[in-house]
Amino acid sequence: MKRMIIFSMLFFCSSMVLTAASPRRVKYKQILKTIEQLETVVKDKDAELLHTPENPVEGCLYTAVTCFKKGIHKLQPVSSQENTKFNKAIRLIKKFTYGDPGEQCESTCKSYEKKTPKEFLKGFANLMQ
C-alpha cells in the first residue's frame, strides 16, 4: 500500500513538472502580450518610419531583437491619456534581453525596410512567436 501511495505521488509530481511552462516561454508570452497592448496605444499617423526586420536568419536573431529594442524608443503614444499605459509597456520591453550568440550577422538595422509603427510592432510580435 505504501509503495502504491509513493508511486502515485511520484507520478503526480513528475507530471506537474512536465506540464509547467518554462520561464523563457512565459517571458516571451508576456513580451508578446505587451507588444499587442502597445499596438492599440501607439501613434501611427505622422510618426517616424522605423527599420523593421522581417524573417531574420538564425544567426541574425540577436541583431533583429536589438533593432526592435532601438526602435521602441522612437514610438510615441497616440494621446496623453494613454501615456501611463504606454510608458509601462515600454519599460517592460526595455527589460527584455536576448543572449548574444557571438555570431556575426551580415545585416544591420539600417539594411531593413522602414515601416509604420504598427507594422513595426507586428514584425516584433512575429519574431517573439
Secondary structure as GFF3:
##gff-version 3
##sequence-region A 1 129
A	DSSP	alpha_helix	2	19	.	.	.	ID=ss1
A	DSSP	alpha_helix	23	41	.	.	.	ID=ss2
A	DSSP	beta_strand	50	51	.	.	.	ID=ss3
A	DSSP	three_ten_helix	58	60	.	.	.	ID=ss4
A	DSSP	alpha_helix	61	72	.	.	.	ID=ss5
A	DSSP	three_ten_helix	80	82	.	.	.	ID=ss6
A	DSSP	alpha_helix	83	95	.	.	.	ID=ss7
A	DSSP	three_ten_helix	109	111	.	.	.	ID=ss8
A	DSSP	beta_strand	114	115	.	.	.	ID=ss9
A	DSSP	alpha_helix	117	128	.	.	.	ID=ss10
###
